[in-house]
Amino acid sequence: MKKALVVGLSSILLGSFCAGLSPAGAATSAPSPVASASPTAAAGPQTLMRFVVTGCEGCTIGVQRGLKTNPHSAFLPATPNYWQGPTAKVRNGVASFKLPTAWTPGSSFTLSAPWEGNTGGMTNIVLGSGGPSGQTLTTKQALARKKATACWPGTKKAIETFKVSVARKTMPGMDNKPVVFAIAWTSPTEDTSGAMQPTTHGLLGNQDMYYC
């Protein structure tokens, strides 16, 4: 499994999973791991997440909710603060799953591809880079971004649809050996919240949880 701790995949590349992550900062902001809660255990409405994916048939999309504790995240509810949610495989260009609507604030989304190499981490779907939502990005523009975020402010809707594009990029992975990475982003961009994180060729990811 691809695990450990952190925020921006800019610290595992070139031997770890990126080039600009702060392990110390990540450790202080991360809560102690606890057992993942079941979405079905959460009272209240559910949101159906639909991902229309280009360039990654057979890939797996998942959801996480990791909330910082130092300083404390502003997202509410404050729990669960360490949750690995459901996953779904992309079939005929679409993947979907449900999660509690109340848990959508502070959530982020992951993507793993059957063709990616030993990257040492997990790709996060980039939702935006500080500008207004609704911007359409080409692959060149997406991979040129220096900072971005995967944190979603959440929704109250019963159904949300994200259009996700995926590109392949060969970069140094584990042991500094060149491997293929999956770089994923929404286009149009989505609403985001929180600080931007450094990227490597537009790539964000984590080795355990993306903290918001």
Secondary structure, DSSP 8 states (H G I E B T S, - for coil): ---S--S-STTTSTBSS-SS--HHHHHHH---------GGGS-S-EEEEEEEEES-TT-EEEEEEE--BTTB---SS---SEEEEEEEE-BTTEEEEEEEGGG-TTEEEEEE-TT----SSEEEEE-BSSS-TT----HHHHHH-SEEB--B-----SEEEEEEEEEEEEEE-BTT-EEEEEEEEESS-----S--EE-BTTBEEESS--B-
